[in-house]
Amino acid sequence: MNAITGSIEASPQSALDVIHSAPPGARFPDPLELDDRSDEIVVTTRRAIGRVALVATEVGMRFQREALPYDPMSWMLAPRRAFDGAAPVDACLDRDDCMRGVLIHGLGLGLDVDRAAIDTLVASDDDDFEEHEFRHLYEGQFGGAGRSKRERTGRGTRLRLYTATIAETRDNVMTQAFHASVARNSGEIRARLAGRFGPDLADAADIRIGVHAASPLVVALVPGAVIEMIRQMDRDCGTAAARTFAVDIQQCIQA
């Protein structure tokens, strides 16, 4: 199988070979051709574009460093298990997947490593992925020796801002919801969601540390001024007001 259709390792083909040989449904437009009115429009942010560029740079550096006989761009265009079958060029617009992509190549992991294996490396005590944990794991290659385990991982039980999104259709009703509050772990957040939306929808929630303004559901539901307020609370998690802070935004569409 070629890289686009899901090979275990990256293909030794050039990126253009991969593009031209892919089945129509999985084919990326030739980047050397002029834009066309039929090209798919992808709405994103400058920050998200930077994430993709960061991962692409890490891929190129890793392939050169290890003298791998594969084309870096073909890795970026092929579906990968680390991103639940999505191509890195799409998945790494997201912050967490960007970190996974950098971790794969910074630590020299397999070219089609399973997502669970990556998340296990960086899981905190409550199974969440934290930016400072990633930095310590990744930058430890460049002189991080000598620090204690707690210093390397930054793990603890401090208060952190969590956000959650829900997109679920049940009984002909589409529910889209956003939640933000401060807690010690994701279990507290899921319990709050169960009280607000019921246990079934709470189980379907995507809970993350911090606010991810480029997430499509966040873009659709949360006004910019509210995003800024949430970011301010993220910086002030140690204040007395943090424990009572909460934002809930919900819309329901009857099918």
Buried (B, 14 or more C-beta within 10 A) or exposed (E): EBBBBBBEEBBEBEBBBBBEBBEEEBBBEEEEEEEEEEEEEEEBEEEBEEBBEBBBEBBBEBBEEEEBEBBBBBBBBBBBBBBEEBBBBBBBBBBBBBBBBBBBBBBEBEBBBEBEEBBEBBBBEBEBBBBEBBBBBBEBEEEBEEEEEEEBBBBEEEBBBBBBBBBBEEEEEEBBBBBBBBBBBBEBBBEBBBEBBEEEBBEBBEBBBBBBBBBEBBBEBBEEEBBEBBBEBBEBBEEEEBEEBEBBBBEEEEE
